[in-house]
Amino acid sequence: MNVGIDTFGCDHGKNGTGSYLRHLSAKLPDDGVVRYELFGSEVDRYTYSGNFRSVSVPDNIAAERFWHLFRVNAFATRSGYDAVLYVAGSRLLPRSFAVPGVAVVNELVASRAKASDWRYRRHIQKSLSRAACIVAASQAVRKDLERVGITAPVEVIHNGVDHSLFYPENRLTERLEVKPFAIKRPYFVYASRLSGPEKKHMELIKAFSLFKERTGLPHRLVLAGSESGYGDAVRKAAFSSGAASDIFITGYFPHESFPELYRNAEACLFPAVNEGVGLPVLEAMATGIPVACAKNGALPELAGAYALYFDSDSPDDVAQAMEKISTDTALRERLSSGGIEWTKRFSWEKTAAATHELLKRVVAKT
């Protein structure tokens, strides 16, 4: 049984979808039944684990869309695939499927669709409905797919946590040294791309300023994530804040350095409201720090009873959460210890095994 894995749309491992594929490809079982082959841009050969087939497509979204619309089916047939796993399933899909397609959806399609042009939005909605199956990263994603009228069968398979990287560590220092960054403790951390208003960076900056005014505590706010067109607006808001000297924007932050960033933090803050995965919340919990986050999207499903929830649209509510999580010792201990145990149920081995079995069932039905 041959299964192709599409690496297009994963930003060569740098975005959330790329991180998902890095972990998944490294953990897919080798049971002698399924042979996996990744395909995409030549540079991806060195990004992901496993057999790889290079495809010559210009490295831009327009060219990748065209190739998926008109070429991917012929490629999949020529390659002898029995099924194809489309990892960026909410972005890049063919019109229909000559080879059974399984689409991975790690985000809330409804909110993304609003930002897309209507023609491509309609194409993705139709294509997802024609997929043999959809892998949804959470129940929140599954419900969102139902709301937008997707009719394909959906199976929820949560993302995992790499517990070899994200685990508690008591050796903390006054200043975190992660080249080229030096960040003085104590600090709150928000790890997310500066990609749009739904990430709620503006509200968080306002909340942090309120927190500083009310408490006078020495905390800093670290915003760690690559920047898109929204980065300039976030930087302007931070510079204009009354707490500007205590706000640190890192830009792209190396994934392998996130465990240290989390372990040394006072808490992880996560105000984003349209998250289908919210993996940084789980990773932060696994390192043993308390988490305060929005009660939206998949976050309550993933964090359970081991996060302090707030209203992201209310800077006052977010500021109160910051104060509570930094001053209430009993709350911090409950969230930290409970979060460590809670995250043990999430692993990339489980994610890969469930995806592997699903692909075998899809092929068996054809």
Secondary structure per residue as TSV (DSSP state, phi and psi in degrees):
chain	resnum	aa	ss	phi	psi
A	1	M	-	360.0	123.1
A	2	N	E	-109.4	127.1
A	3	V	E	-122.8	125.6
A	4	G	E	-90.1	144.1
A	5	I	E	-122.1	117.2
A	6	D	E	-80.7	119.7
A	7	T	-	-95.8	-4.4
A	8	F	T	-65.2	148.9
A	9	G	T	83.3	4.7
A	10	C	S	-104.3	8.1
A	11	D	G	52.5	38.0
A	12	H	G	52.6	39.0
A	13	G	G	87.0	1.1
A	14	K	T	-92.5	-20.9
A	15	N	S	-99.5	-177.7
A	16	G	H	-61.9	-38.7
A	17	T	H	-65.9	-39.3
A	18	G	H	-65.1	-39.0
A	19	S	H	-63.8	-42.1
A	20	Y	H	-56.6	-47.6
A	21	L	H	-67.1	-37.8
A	22	R	H	-56.2	-48.1
A	23	H	H	-70.1	-44.1
A	24	L	H	-61.8	-48.6
A	25	S	H	-63.3	-29.8
A	26	A	H	-76.1	-20.0
A	27	K	H	-112.9	-2.5
A	28	L	-	-60.1	131.7
A	29	P	-	-66.3	147.6
A	30	D	-	-109.8	86.9
A	31	D	-	-102.4	6.6
A	32	G	S	79.1	-3.1
A	33	V	S	-97.6	-44.9
A	34	V	-	-110.4	131.1
A	35	R	E	-108.4	119.9
A	36	Y	E	-96.6	143.5
A	37	E	E	-139.2	119.9
A	38	L	E	-82.7	148.0
A	39	F	E	-139.8	144.8
A	40	G	E	166.2	-157.4
A	41	S	-	-63.3	147.0
A	42	E	G	-54.6	-35.8
A	43	V	G	-61.1	-26.5
A	44	D	G	-72.0	-14.9
A	45	R	G	-57.2	-30.3
A	46	Y	G	-101.1	4.8
A	47	T	T	-101.6	-36.5
A	48	Y	S	-117.4	161.8
A	49	S	S	-88.3	144.3
A	50	G	S	114.4	178.0
A	51	N	-	-61.2	146.0
A	52	F	E	-141.4	139.6
A	53	R	E	-123.0	122.6
A	54	S	E	-79.5	139.8
A	55	V	-	-124.3	129.9
A	56	S	-	-86.1	97.0
A	57	V	-	-136.8	131.6
A	58	P	-	-53.2	144.2
A	59	D	S	-84.3	67.7
A	60	N	S	-151.6	156.5
A	61	I	H	-64.9	-35.5
A	62	A	H	-63.8	-45.7
A	63	A	H	-65.9	-38.7
A	64	E	H	-67.8	-38.9
A	65	R	H	-61.7	-46.2
A	66	F	H	-58.8	-45.4
A	67	W	H	-62.5	-39.8
A	68	H	H	-71.3	-33.8
A	69	L	H	-69.8	-38.1
A	70	F	H	-122.3	-11.5
A	71	R	T	-124.4	-26.3
A	72	V	H	-63.6	-34.9
A	73	N	H	-63.1	-44.7
A	74	A	H	-64.8	-39.4
A	75	F	H	-62.4	-45.1
A	76	A	H	-64.2	-38.9
A	77	T	H	-66.8	-46.1
A	78	R	H	-61.2	-34.6
A	79	S	T	-77.8	-8.9
A	80	G	T	74.5	27.6
A	81	Y	-	-75.9	139.8
A	82	D	S	-88.5	-19.1
A	83	A	E	-162.2	159.4
A	84	V	E	-129.0	132.5
A	85	L	E	-97.1	113.1
A	86	Y	E	-94.1	99.8
A	87	V	S	-68.8	-37.3
A	88	A	S	-94.1	57.4
A	89	G	T	-67.6	-15.9
A	90	S	T	-97.0	6.9
A	91	R	T	-126.2	-43.2
A	92	L	-	-129.9	110.2
A	93	L	-	-146.4	154.5
A	94	P	-	-75.5	168.6
A	95	R	S	-64.3	-42.7
A	96	S	S	-142.4	179.3
A	97	F	-	-123.5	110.6
A	98	A	S	-73.3	-30.8
A	99	V	S	-117.3	135.0
A	100	P	-	-47.8	129.1
A	101	G	E	-112.6	134.5
A	102	V	E	-113.2	119.4
A	103	A	E	-101.3	127.9
A	104	V	E	-91.2	127.3
A	105	V	E	-122.1	111.7
A	106	N	-	-108.3	13.8
A	107	E	S	-143.1	166.8
A	108	L	-	-80.9	110.7
A	109	V	H	-64.4	-36.3
A	110	A	H	-59.4	-45.1
A	111	S	H	-70.7	-37.5
A	112	R	H	-67.3	-38.4
A	113	A	H	-61.4	-33.7
A	114	K	H	-63.8	-30.7
A	115	A	H	-87.1	-9.8
A	116	S	S	-92.0	162.1
A	117	D	-	-69.2	149.6
A	118	W	H	-64.4	-31.4
A	119	R	H	-66.0	-45.2
A	120	Y	H	-72.4	-33.0
A	121	R	H	-59.6	-45.2
A	122	R	H	-65.2	-39.7
A	123	H	H	-60.7	-48.0
A	124	I	H	-62.7	-41.9
A	125	Q	H	-63.1	-42.4
A	126	K	H	-67.7	-43.4
A	127	S	H	-64.4	-42.3
A	128	L	H	-60.6	-37.3
A	129	S	H	-67.2	-24.1
A	130	R	H	-90.9	-5.2
A	131	A	S	-66.6	151.4
A	132	A	S	-65.3	-33.3
A	133	C	E	-164.9	156.9
A	134	I	E	-120.3	131.9
A	135	V	E	-92.9	113.0
A	136	A	E	-99.0	135.5
A	137	A	S	-75.1	-10.9
A	138	S	S	-163.8	166.3
A	139	Q	H	-64.1	-31.8
A	140	A	H	-61.4	-41.5
A	141	V	H	-66.3	-42.6
A	142	R	H	-58.6	-47.0
A	143	K	H	-64.6	-36.9
A	144	D	H	-64.1	-41.0
A	145	L	H	-62.8	-39.9
A	146	E	H	-64.0	-40.6
A	147	R	H	-63.3	-34.1
A	148	V	T	-91.2	7.8
A	149	G	T	86.2	20.8
A	150	I	-	-75.3	129.1
A	151	T	-	-106.1	-7.0
A	152	A	S	-67.2	152.7
A	153	P	-	-62.0	142.7
A	154	V	E	-123.9	133.6
A	155	E	E	-122.3	128.7
A	156	V	E	-85.0	120.5
A	157	I	-	-131.3	109.0
A	158	H	-	-67.9	150.6
A	159	N	-	-64.2	161.6
A	160	G	-	-105.4	-179.4
A	161	V	-	-122.6	135.3
A	162	D	-	-85.3	94.4
A	163	H	T	-73.4	-9.2
A	164	S	T	-77.1	-17.1
A	165	L	T	-106.4	-43.7
A	166	F	S	-101.5	98.8
A	167	Y	-	-152.4	160.3
A	168	P	-	-68.0	146.8
A	169	E	-	-149.5	125.2
A	170	N	-	-89.6	-7.4
A	171	R	-	-82.1	89.6
A	172	L	-	-107.5	151.1
A	173	T	-	-121.6	164.0
A	174	E	S	-64.7	-33.0
A	175	R	E	-128.9	126.9
A	176	L	E	-80.5	123.6
A	177	E	E	-111.5	101.4
A	178	V	E	-127.8	103.5
A	179	K	T	-54.2	131.4
A	180	P	T	-95.7	26.8
A	181	F	E	-106.3	145.3
A	182	A	E	-133.8	113.2
A	183	I	E	-122.3	121.6
A	184	K	E	-83.2	135.6
A	185	R	S	-82.9	155.3
A	186	P	S	-85.9	152.1
A	187	Y	E	-150.3	151.9
A	188	F	E	-93.5	148.6
A	189	V	E	-126.4	137.3
A	190	Y	E	-125.8	110.6
A	191	A	E	-103.0	104.5
A	192	S	-	-169.0	148.4
A	193	R	-	-63.0	145.2
A	194	L	B	-85.9	74.2
A	195	S	-	-111.1	-14.5
A	196	G	-	172.4	172.0
A	197	P	G	-63.5	-24.0
A	198	E	G	-68.0	-15.4
A	199	K	G	-79.0	-15.5
A	200	K	-	63.2	33.5
A	201	H	H	-63.7	-39.3
A	202	M	H	-61.5	-46.8
A	203	E	H	-64.3	-36.4
A	204	L	H	-66.7	-40.4
A	205	I	H	-62.5	-43.2
A	206	K	H	-62.2	-42.8
A	207	A	H	-63.5	-40.2
A	208	F	H	-64.6	-38.9
A	209	S	H	-62.3	-42.2
A	210	L	H	-62.5	-44.8
A	211	F	H	-56.9	-44.9
A	212	K	H	-65.7	-41.9
A	213	E	H	-62.5	-41.1
A	214	R	H	-77.6	-36.0
A	215	T	H	-105.9	-29.4
A	216	G	-	66.9	13.3
A	217	L	-	-71.3	155.2
A	218	P	-	-84.3	13.4
A	219	H	-	-65.1	151.5
A	220	R	E	-114.1	164.4
A	221	L	E	-119.2	120.6
A	222	V	E	-107.7	119.2
A	223	L	E	-104.2	106.7
A	224	A	E	-112.8	114.0
A	225	G	S	169.7	151.1
A	226	S	-	-66.0	156.6
A	227	E	B	-106.8	142.4
A	228	S	-	-117.0	-152.4
A	229	G	T	-64.7	-13.0
A	230	Y	T	-89.8	-8.9
A	231	G	H	-60.7	-39.7
A	232	D	H	-62.3	-39.9
A	233	A	H	-66.2	-39.2
A	234	V	H	-66.6	-43.5
A	235	R	H	-61.8	-39.5
A	236	K	H	-64.0	-42.5
A	237	A	H	-64.2	-39.6
A	238	A	H	-66.2	-42.8
A	239	F	H	-64.9	-32.9
A	240	S	H	-84.4	-9.5
A	241	S	S	-71.8	150.6
A	242	G	T	-66.8	-14.8
A	243	A	T	-109.2	25.6
A	244	A	G	-53.2	-38.1
A	245	S	G	-69.5	-13.5
A	246	D	G	-110.3	12.6
A	247	I	E	-109.0	126.4
A	248	F	E	-121.7	116.2
A	249	I	E	-106.3	116.8
A	250	T	E	-87.1	-22.5
A	251	G	E	71.6	-154.7
A	252	Y	S	-56.8	130.8
A	253	F	-	-120.4	129.3
A	254	P	-	-58.6	130.0
A	255	H	G	-59.0	-38.0
A	256	E	G	-67.3	-14.3
A	257	S	G	-97.1	-5.6
A	258	F	H	-62.1	-38.2
A	259	P	H	-54.2	-44.3
A	260	E	H	-67.2	-37.6
A	261	L	H	-60.8	-43.7
A	262	Y	H	-68.5	-49.2
A	263	R	H	-57.3	-34.3
A	264	N	T	-87.9	-3.3
A	265	A	S	-83.1	151.6
A	266	E	S	-67.0	-39.8
A	267	A	E	-167.6	159.4
A	268	C	E	-98.0	128.2
A	269	L	E	-107.8	137.1
A	270	F	E	-144.3	87.5
A	271	P	-	-86.7	-3.2
A	272	A	-	-57.0	142.1
A	273	V	S	-109.8	-11.1
A	274	N	S	-121.0	45.7
A	275	E	-	-89.2	128.6
A	276	G	S	-90.7	-18.8
A	277	V	-	-123.3	-60.3
A	278	G	-	65.6	37.6
A	279	L	H	-58.1	-36.2
A	280	P	H	-55.7	-30.3
A	281	V	H	-64.3	-46.1
A	282	L	H	-66.1	-41.5
A	283	E	H	-64.6	-40.0
A	284	A	H	-64.8	-43.6
A	285	M	H	-60.4	-38.8
A	286	A	H	-65.5	-25.9
A	287	T	T	-82.8	-7.5
A	288	G	T	96.3	13.2
A	289	I	-	-100.9	152.1
A	290	P	-	-71.3	154.7
A	291	V	E	-125.7	136.8
A	292	A	E	-124.1	128.6
A	293	C	E	-149.4	171.4
A	294	A	E	-69.9	147.7
A	295	K	S	-94.9	60.7
A	296	N	S	-139.3	162.0
A	297	G	T	57.1	-137.5
A	298	A	T	-86.4	-3.9
A	299	L	H	-61.6	-45.6
A	300	P	H	-62.9	-35.1
A	301	E	H	-63.8	-40.7
A	302	L	H	-82.6	-39.2
A	303	A	H	-88.6	-19.1
A	304	G	T	58.5	-135.9
A	305	A	T	-88.5	8.2
A	306	Y	S	-111.3	34.6
A	307	A	S	-139.9	153.9
A	308	L	E	-95.1	121.4
A	309	Y	E	-98.2	148.7
A	310	F	E	-143.2	169.1
A	311	D	-	-92.6	109.7
A	312	S	T	-63.7	-23.7
A	313	D	T	-81.6	-3.9
A	314	S	-	-116.3	98.2
A	315	P	H	-53.8	-33.1
A	316	D	H	-64.5	-42.7
A	317	D	H	-66.0	-40.2
A	318	V	H	-65.5	-40.9
A	319	A	H	-62.7	-40.3
A	320	Q	H	-62.8	-39.4
A	321	A	H	-64.0	-40.9
A	322	M	H	-59.7	-45.6
A	323	E	H	-63.8	-44.1
A	324	K	H	-65.1	-43.9
A	325	I	H	-73.2	-19.5
A	326	S	H	-96.4	-12.8
A	327	T	H	-118.7	-20.3
A	328	D	-	-92.5	98.5
A	329	T	H	-62.8	-41.1
A	330	A	H	-64.7	-40.3
A	331	L	H	-64.3	-44.9
A	332	R	H	-58.8	-43.5
A	333	E	H	-65.8	-41.8
A	334	R	H	-63.9	-45.4
A	335	L	H	-66.8	-41.0
A	336	S	H	-67.5	-53.4
A	337	S	H	-68.0	-40.5
A	338	G	H	-66.5	-37.8
A	339	G	H	-64.8	-38.7
A	340	I	H	-60.1	-46.7
A	341	E	H	-67.4	-41.5
A	342	W	H	-59.3	-42.7
A	343	T	G	-73.9	-10.1
A	344	K	G	-64.6	-19.3
A	345	R	G	-77.4	-10.0
A	346	F	-	-108.6	125.0
A	347	S	-	-150.9	152.2
A	348	W	H	-70.7	-25.0
A	349	E	H	-62.1	-43.5
A	350	K	H	-66.5	-42.2
A	351	T	H	-60.8	-47.4
A	352	A	H	-66.2	-41.7
A	353	A	H	-63.5	-42.6
A	354	A	H	-66.9	-39.0
A	355	T	H	-67.0	-40.9
A	356	H	H	-58.4	-48.3
A	357	E	H	-66.0	-37.6
A	358	L	H	-62.6	-45.3
A	359	L	H	-62.3	-38.1
A	360	K	H	-63.9	-40.1
A	361	R	H	-67.1	-38.6
A	362	V	H	-61.8	-46.1
A	363	V	H	-66.5	-37.8
A	364	A	H	-63.8	-27.6
A	365	K	H	-78.7	-16.6
A	366	T	-	-89.5	360.0
